[in-house]
Structure formats: structure tokens, C-alpha cells
Amino acid sequence: MTTDFIKLDQFLKVTDVASSGGDAKMMIRSGEVSVNGEMEIRRGRKLYDKDVVTVDDVSLTVHLSDGSERIDTH
């Protein structure tokens, strides 16, 4: 089963950027996370294929369209 999106807080947990949902929530609320170059404070923000999430100068690209949740780091 494939999905068209993944929520920001889930993405942070799946990529091990956040150790828990609470950790992801705090990171997002404190302004540490940006999506496509803009600060994002909504933990439920839907991420789509090729969106770029940046935390602490590390960028992660979302890949969902090929049926696998693959992450590229920059």
C-alpha cells in the first residue's frame, strides 16, 4: 500500500531525526524545522514526494511516489 503523503512528525520519527512523537512536536514547535525552505510549526503538515525537510542544517528529501518511503540526505 502506498500513500501520497506522510505527516511531518511521522517523517521526523521514521528518519530518526526525532526519538519520539513528543520530541518531534517540540522540534517543530520551537521552529527548528523547515519544509521547502520555510519554517514549519504544524506537526501535521503533509509532506509529498520531493519535499525537502531541513533540521539543524541537514536536509532530507521525501520520496514516496515509487511505492517506497526513501529518504535522501544532503
MOPAC internal coordinates of N, CA, C and O (Angstrom, degrees):
PM7 1SCF
backbone

  N    0.0000 0     0.00 0     0.00 0    0    0    0
  C    1.4517 1     0.00 0     0.00 0    1    0    0
  C    1.5299 1   109.14 1     0.00 0    2    1    0
  O    1.2310 1   120.46 1   -48.47 1    3    2    1
  N    1.3056 1   116.72 1   131.53 1    3    2    1
  C    1.4536 1   120.46 1   178.87 1    5    3    2
  C    1.5205 1   109.75 1  -111.11 1    6    5    3
  O    1.2310 1   121.27 1   -23.48 1    7    6    5
  N    1.2978 1   115.18 1   156.52 1    7    6    5
  C    1.4588 1   120.43 1   177.33 1    9    7    6
  C    1.5122 1   108.77 1  -121.82 1   10    9    7
  O    1.2310 1   120.97 1   -25.34 1   11   10    9
  N    1.3161 1   115.76 1   154.66 1   11   10    9
  C    1.4526 1   121.13 1   179.13 1   13   11   10
  C    1.5199 1   111.85 1   -85.64 1   14   13   11
  O    1.2310 1   120.40 1   165.63 1   15   14   13
  N    1.3293 1   116.84 1   -14.37 1   15   14   13
  C    1.4640 1   120.45 1  -177.68 1   17   15   14
  C    1.5180 1   110.41 1  -152.80 1   18   17   15
  O    1.2310 1   121.42 1   -14.58 1   19   18   17
  N    1.3247 1   114.88 1   165.42 1   19   18   17
  C    1.4600 1   122.61 1   170.18 1   21   19   18
  C    1.5235 1   106.06 1  -135.96 1   22   21   19
  O    1.2310 1   119.95 1   -38.71 1   23   22   21
  N    1.3080 1   117.70 1   141.29 1   23   22   21
  C    1.4656 1   120.25 1  -179.83 1   25   23   22
  C    1.5275 1   110.07 1   -75.55 1   26   25   23
  O    1.2310 1   121.34 1   -31.24 1   27   26   25
  N    1.3224 1   115.05 1   148.76 1   27   26   25
  C    1.4534 1   121.76 1  -175.05 1   29   27   26
  C    1.5226 1   112.41 1   -55.06 1   30   29   27
  O    1.2310 1   119.56 1   133.26 1   31   30   29
  N    1.3160 1   118.45 1   -46.74 1   31   30   29
  C    1.4621 1   119.42 1  -178.71 1   33   31   30
  C    1.5229 1   111.69 1   -64.71 1   34   33   31
  O    1.2310 1   120.15 1   142.74 1   35   34   33
  N    1.3247 1   117.33 1   -37.26 1   35   34   33
  C    1.4638 1   120.97 1   176.71 1   37   35   34
  C    1.5297 1   110.43 1   -65.31 1   38   37   35
  O    1.2310 1   120.66 1   138.45 1   39   38   37
  N    1.3165 1   116.35 1   -41.55 1   39   38   37
  C    1.4608 1   121.39 1   179.35 1   41   39   38
  C    1.5254 1   110.96 1   -60.14 1   42   41   39
  O    1.2310 1   120.68 1   136.84 1   43   42   41
  N    1.3325 1   116.31 1   -43.16 1   43   42   41
  C    1.4628 1   119.78 1   179.70 1   45   43   42
  C    1.5295 1   111.42 1   -63.81 1   46   45   43
  O    1.2310 1   120.23 1   145.29 1   47   46   45
  N    1.3255 1   117.17 1   -34.71 1   47   46   45
  C    1.4648 1   120.41 1   177.68 1   49   47   46
  C    1.5286 1   111.25 1   -73.37 1   50   49   47
  O    1.2310 1   119.91 1   135.24 1   51   50   49
  N    1.3229 1   117.79 1   -44.76 1   51   50   49
  C    1.4635 1   122.28 1  -178.77 1   53   51   50
  C    1.5264 1   111.51 1   -61.08 1   54   53   51
  O    1.2310 1   120.46 1   144.53 1   55   54   53
  N    1.3167 1   116.73 1   -35.47 1   55   54   53
  C    1.4612 1   120.95 1  -178.44 1   57   55   54
  C    1.5260 1   112.75 1   -87.98 1   58   57   55
  O    1.2310 1   120.39 1  -177.80 1   59   58   57
  N    1.3206 1   116.87 1     2.20 1   59   58   57
  C    1.4704 1   123.23 1  -179.17 1   61   59   58
  C    1.5214 1   113.46 1    63.47 1   62   61   59
  O    1.2310 1   120.29 1  -159.51 1   63   62   61
  N    1.3211 1   117.04 1    20.49 1   63   62   61
  C    1.4646 1   120.90 1   172.63 1   65   63   62
  C    1.5246 1   108.27 1   -72.17 1   66   65   63
  O    1.2310 1   120.78 1   142.82 1   67   66   65
  N    1.3258 1   116.12 1   -37.18 1   67   66   65
  C    1.4653 1   122.23 1   176.80 1   69   67   66
  C    1.5248 1   108.28 1  -115.43 1   70   69   67
  O    1.2310 1   120.46 1   -40.24 1   71   70   69
  N    1.3134 1   116.72 1   139.76 1   71   70   69
  C    1.4578 1   120.74 1  -177.99 1   73   71   70
  C    1.5275 1   113.36 1   -81.86 1   74   73   71
  O    1.2310 1   120.67 1   162.48 1   75   74   73
  N    1.3410 1   116.32 1   -17.52 1   75   74   73
  C    1.4632 1   120.51 1  -179.15 1   77   75   74
  C    1.5221 1   109.31 1  -156.40 1   78   77   75
  O    1.2310 1   120.98 1    -8.27 1   79   78   77
  N    1.3149 1   115.74 1   171.73 1   79   78   77
  C    1.4568 1   120.21 1   176.46 1   81   79   78
  C    1.5143 1   111.68 1   -63.48 1   82   81   79
  O    1.2310 1   120.65 1   142.45 1   83   82   81
  N    1.3226 1   116.36 1   -37.55 1   83   82   81
  C    1.4667 1   120.56 1   178.28 1   85   83   82
  C    1.5144 1   111.72 1   -66.00 1   86   85   83
  O    1.2310 1   120.88 1   141.09 1   87   86   85
  N    1.3257 1   115.92 1   -38.91 1   87   86   85
  C    1.4616 1   121.23 1   177.42 1   89   87   86
  C    1.5329 1   109.90 1   -64.56 1   90   89   87
  O    1.2310 1   120.58 1   135.96 1   91   90   89
  N    1.3285 1   116.49 1   -44.04 1   91   90   89
  C    1.4692 1   120.81 1   178.32 1   93   91   90
  C    1.5288 1   110.52 1   -60.60 1   94   93   91
  O    1.2310 1   120.75 1   136.18 1   95   94   93
  N    1.3260 1   116.17 1   -43.82 1   95   94   93
  C    1.4602 1   120.91 1   179.94 1   97   95   94
  C    1.5315 1   111.01 1   -59.86 1   98   97   95
  O    1.2310 1   120.35 1   135.34 1   99   98   97
  N    1.3154 1   116.94 1   -44.66 1   99   98   97
  C    1.4665 1   120.61 1  -179.25 1  101   99   98
  C    1.5329 1   111.36 1   -65.69 1  102  101   99
  O    1.2310 1   120.31 1   138.96 1  103  102  101
  N    1.3193 1   117.01 1   -41.04 1  103  102  101
  C    1.4634 1   120.65 1   178.92 1  105  103  102
  C    1.5305 1   110.95 1   -61.57 1  106  105  103
  O    1.2310 1   121.26 1   135.76 1  107  106  105
  N    1.3246 1   115.20 1   -44.24 1  107  106  105
  C    1.4662 1   120.46 1  -178.41 1  109  107  106
  C    1.5247 1   110.05 1   -67.83 1  110  109  107
  O    1.2310 1   119.97 1   131.30 1  111  110  109
  N    1.3201 1   117.67 1   -48.70 1  111  110  109
  C    1.4697 1   122.07 1  -178.23 1  113  111  110
  C    1.5273 1   113.05 1   -62.64 1  114  113  111
  O    1.2310 1   120.49 1   150.20 1  115  114  113
  N    1.3370 1   116.68 1   -29.80 1  115  114  113
  C    1.4641 1   119.49 1  -177.65 1  117  115  114
  C    1.5243 1   112.51 1   -84.41 1  118  117  115
  O    1.2310 1   120.24 1   179.27 1  119  118  117
  N    1.3417 1   117.14 1    -0.73 1  119  118  117
  C    1.4613 1   120.18 1   176.36 1  121  119  118
  C    1.5153 1   114.62 1    84.18 1  122  121  119
  O    1.2310 1   120.03 1  -163.20 1  123  122  121
  N    1.3319 1   117.54 1    16.80 1  123  122  121
  C    1.4683 1   121.59 1  -179.31 1  125  123  122
  C    1.5192 1   113.36 1   -80.56 1  126  125  123
  O    1.2310 1   119.94 1   169.86 1  127  126  125
  N    1.3296 1   117.71 1   -10.14 1  127  126  125
  C    1.4660 1   121.62 1  -171.96 1  129  127  126
  C    1.5337 1   110.25 1  -116.25 1  130  129  127
  O    1.2310 1   121.31 1   -44.38 1  131  130  129
  N    1.3252 1   115.10 1   135.62 1  131  130  129
  C    1.4605 1   119.44 1   172.72 1  133  131  130
  C    1.5213 1   109.42 1  -126.13 1  134  133  131
  O    1.2310 1   121.47 1   -29.21 1  135  134  133
  N    1.3355 1   114.79 1   150.79 1  135  134  133
  C    1.4568 1   121.67 1   177.49 1  137  135  134
  C    1.5159 1   107.10 1  -123.17 1  138  137  135
  O    1.2310 1   121.01 1   -57.05 1  139  138  137
  N    1.3005 1   115.67 1   122.95 1  139  138  137
  C    1.4696 1   121.67 1  -179.06 1  141  139  138
  C    1.5219 1   111.87 1    52.84 1  142  141  139
  O    1.2310 1   120.98 1  -140.46 1  143  142  141
  N    1.3420 1   115.74 1    39.54 1  143  142  141
  C    1.4497 1   121.81 1   174.97 1  145  143  142
  C    1.5141 1   116.43 1    84.78 1  146  145  143
  O    1.2310 1   119.84 1  -178.41 1  147  146  145
  N    1.3373 1   117.91 1     1.59 1  147  146  145
  C    1.4672 1   121.31 1  -179.78 1  149  147  146
  C    1.5246 1   110.09 1  -121.17 1  150  149  147
  O    1.2310 1   120.68 1   -46.66 1  151  150  149
  N    1.3412 1   116.31 1   133.34 1  151  150  149
  C    1.4593 1   120.73 1   178.73 1  153  151  150
  C    1.5239 1   109.73 1   -55.86 1  154  153  151
  O    1.2310 1   121.22 1   -43.08 1  155  154  153
  N    1.3259 1   115.27 1   136.92 1  155  154  153
  C    1.4652 1   120.84 1  -178.63 1  157  155  154
  C    1.5190 1   108.97 1  -125.83 1  158  157  155
  O    1.2310 1   120.60 1   -52.35 1  159  158  157
  N    1.3441 1   116.46 1   127.65 1  159  158  157
  C    1.4633 1   120.32 1   179.95 1  161  159  158
  C    1.5348 1   112.36 1  -115.96 1  162  161  159
  O    1.2310 1   120.44 1  -172.48 1  163  162  161
  N    1.3221 1   116.76 1     7.52 1  163  162  161
  C    1.4721 1   120.73 1   178.13 1  165  163  162
  C    1.5203 1   109.11 1  -100.79 1  166  165  163
  O    1.2310 1   120.58 1   -65.91 1  167  166  165
  N    1.3277 1   116.49 1   114.09 1  167  166  165
  C    1.4641 1   119.35 1  -177.75 1  169  167  166
  C    1.5231 1   112.27 1   -69.11 1  170  169  167
  O    1.2310 1   119.65 1   157.34 1  171  170  169
  N    1.3149 1   118.28 1   -22.66 1  171  170  169
  C    1.4580 1   122.45 1   178.79 1  173  171  170
  C    1.5189 1   113.54 1   -88.83 1  174  173  171
  O    1.2310 1   120.05 1  -172.04 1  175  174  173
  N    1.3191 1   117.50 1     7.96 1  175  174  173
  C    1.4711 1   121.40 1   179.31 1  177  175  174
  C    1.5243 1   109.04 1   -53.95 1  178  177  175
  O    1.2310 1   120.77 1   -51.72 1  179  178  177
  N    1.3245 1   116.14 1   128.28 1  179  178  177
  C    1.4546 1   120.35 1   179.49 1  181  179  178
  C    1.5216 1   109.48 1   -81.80 1  182  181  179
  O    1.2310 1   121.00 1   -51.13 1  183  182  181
  N    1.3162 1   115.69 1   128.87 1  183  182  181
  C    1.4518 1   122.25 1   177.29 1  185  183  182
  C    1.5163 1   108.37 1  -104.43 1  186  185  183
  O    1.2310 1   121.30 1   -43.24 1  187  186  185
  N    1.3208 1   115.13 1   136.76 1  187  186  185
  C    1.4468 1   121.34 1  -179.18 1  189  187  186
  C    1.5268 1   109.98 1  -116.86 1  190  189  187
  O    1.2310 1   120.93 1   -10.03 1  191  190  189
  N    1.3138 1   115.83 1   169.97 1  191  190  189
  C    1.4507 1   122.28 1  -179.86 1  193  191  190
  C    1.5294 1   111.35 1   -48.59 1  194  193  191
  O    1.2310 1   120.87 1   -48.86 1  195  194  193
  N    1.3033 1   115.95 1   131.14 1  195  194  193
  C    1.4615 1   125.62 1   177.22 1  197  195  194
  C    1.5209 1   114.89 1    75.45 1  198  197  195
  O    1.2310 1   119.32 1  -174.94 1  199  198  197
  N    1.3413 1   118.89 1     5.06 1  199  198  197
  C    1.4648 1   119.83 1   170.38 1  201  199  198
  C    1.5263 1   107.47 1   -64.71 1  202  201  199
  O    1.2310 1   120.92 1   -30.55 1  203  202  201
  N    1.3291 1   115.84 1   149.45 1  203  202  201
  C    1.4601 1   121.30 1   180.00 1  205  203  202
  C    1.5225 1   108.76 1  -116.79 1  206  205  203
  O    1.2310 1   120.89 1   -57.98 1  207  206  205
  N    1.3301 1   115.90 1   122.02 1  207  206  205
  C    1.4620 1   123.01 1   179.24 1  209  207  206
  C    1.5255 1   107.19 1  -106.49 1  210  209  207
  O    1.2310 1   120.68 1   -50.11 1  211  210  209
  N    1.3381 1   116.31 1   129.89 1  211  210  209
  C    1.4613 1   120.54 1   179.98 1  213  211  210
  C    1.5201 1   109.75 1  -120.85 1  214  213  211
  O    1.2310 1   121.53 1   -48.59 1  215  214  213
  N    1.3371 1   114.68 1   131.41 1  215  214  213
  C    1.4652 1   123.11 1   176.60 1  217  215  214
  C    1.5215 1   106.93 1  -138.73 1  218  217  215
  O    1.2310 1   120.47 1   -54.78 1  219  218  217
  N    1.3301 1   116.71 1   125.22 1  219  218  217
  C    1.4620 1   121.11 1   177.96 1  221  219  218
  C    1.5304 1   112.65 1    51.33 1  222  221  219
  O    1.2310 1   120.30 1  -132.47 1  223  222  221
  N    1.3185 1   117.03 1    47.53 1  223  222  221
  C    1.4687 1   123.38 1   177.81 1  225  223  222
  C    1.5220 1   114.29 1    64.83 1  226  225  223
  O    1.2310 1   119.77 1  -166.40 1  227  226  225
  N    1.3257 1   118.04 1    13.60 1  227  226  225
  C    1.4635 1   121.86 1   173.48 1  229  227  226
  C    1.5194 1   107.46 1  -110.70 1  230  229  227
  O    1.2310 1   120.52 1   -54.18 1  231  230  229
  N    1.3262 1   116.60 1   125.82 1  231  230  229
  C    1.4555 1   121.24 1  -179.28 1  233  231  230
  C    1.5170 1   110.44 1  -105.61 1  234  233  231
  O    1.2310 1   121.39 1   -42.74 1  235  234  233
  N    1.3313 1   114.94 1   137.26 1  235  234  233
  C    1.4610 1   122.61 1   179.27 1  237  235  234
  C    1.5179 1   107.96 1  -123.22 1  238  237  235
  O    1.2310 1   120.26 1   -48.80 1  239  238  237
  N    1.3272 1   117.11 1   131.20 1  239  238  237
  C    1.4525 1   121.73 1   179.32 1  241  239  238
  C    1.5198 1   109.50 1  -102.43 1  242  241  239
  O    1.2310 1   120.35 1   -47.62 1  243  242  241
  N    1.3146 1   116.93 1   132.38 1  243  242  241
  C    1.4605 1   123.05 1  -179.10 1  245  243  242
  C    1.5291 1   108.96 1   -85.15 1  246  245  243
  O    1.2310 1   120.90 1   -47.24 1  247  246  245
  N    1.3324 1   115.87 1   132.76 1  247  246  245
  C    1.4693 1   121.96 1   175.60 1  249  247  246
  C    1.5247 1   108.03 1  -128.51 1  250  249  247
  O    1.2310 1   120.51 1   -72.40 1  251  250  249
  N    1.3248 1   116.64 1   107.60 1  251  250  249
  C    1.4584 1   121.18 1  -179.05 1  253  251  250
  C    1.5203 1   113.04 1  -120.78 1  254  253  251
  O    1.2310 1   119.39 1   159.15 1  255  254  253
  N    1.3050 1   118.76 1   -20.85 1  255  254  253
  C    1.4632 1   121.99 1  -168.93 1  257  255  254
  C    1.5137 1   114.68 1   -68.36 1  258  257  255
  O    1.2310 1   119.47 1   157.75 1  259  258  257
  N    1.3214 1   118.62 1   -22.25 1  259  258  257
  C    1.4603 1   119.84 1  -178.05 1  261  259  258
  C    1.5271 1   112.85 1   -90.86 1  262  261  259
  O    1.2310 1   120.40 1  -170.51 1  263  262  261
  N    1.3194 1   116.85 1     9.49 1  263  262  261
  C    1.4592 1   120.50 1   177.34 1  265  263  262
  C    1.5108 1   114.29 1    91.38 1  266  265  263
  O    1.2310 1   119.99 1   176.60 1  267  266  265
  N    1.3204 1   117.62 1    -3.40 1  267  266  265
  C    1.4573 1   120.57 1   177.19 1  269  267  266
  C    1.5177 1   109.16 1  -125.51 1  270  269  267
  O    1.2310 1   121.06 1   -33.08 1  271  270  269
  N    1.3070 1   115.58 1   146.92 1  271  270  269
  C    1.4582 1   119.50 1   177.02 1  273  271  270
  C    1.5249 1   107.36 1   -90.58 1  274  273  271
  O    1.2310 1   121.02 1   -83.97 1  275  274  273
  N    1.3084 1   115.66 1    96.03 1  275  274  273
  C    1.4567 1   122.44 1  -177.29 1  277  275  274
  C    1.5232 1   108.45 1  -112.72 1  278  277  275
  O    1.2310 1   120.64 1   -37.33 1  279  278  277
  N    1.3000 1   116.38 1   142.67 1  279  278  277
  C    1.4537 1   121.21 1  -177.43 1  281  279  278
  C    1.5218 1   109.21 1  -123.59 1  282  281  279
  O    1.2310 1   120.29 1   -49.56 1  283  282  281
  N    1.3291 1   117.05 1   130.44 1  283  282  281
  C    1.4547 1   122.06 1   174.02 1  285  283  282
  C    1.5089 1   108.12 1  -107.68 1  286  285  283
  O    1.2310 1   120.38 1   -45.04 1  287  286  285
  N    1.3215 1   116.88 1   134.96 1  287  286  285
  C    1.4716 1   120.33 1   175.85 1  289  287  286
  C    1.5157 1   108.70 1  -102.31 1  290  289  287
  O    1.2310 1   121.04 1   -30.76 1  291  290  289
  N    1.3278 1   115.61 1   149.24 1  291  290  289
  C    1.4714 1   121.99 1   179.64 1  293  291  290
  C    1.4933 1   109.30 1  -119.43 1  294  293  291
  O    1.2310 1   120.10 1   180.00 1  295  294  293

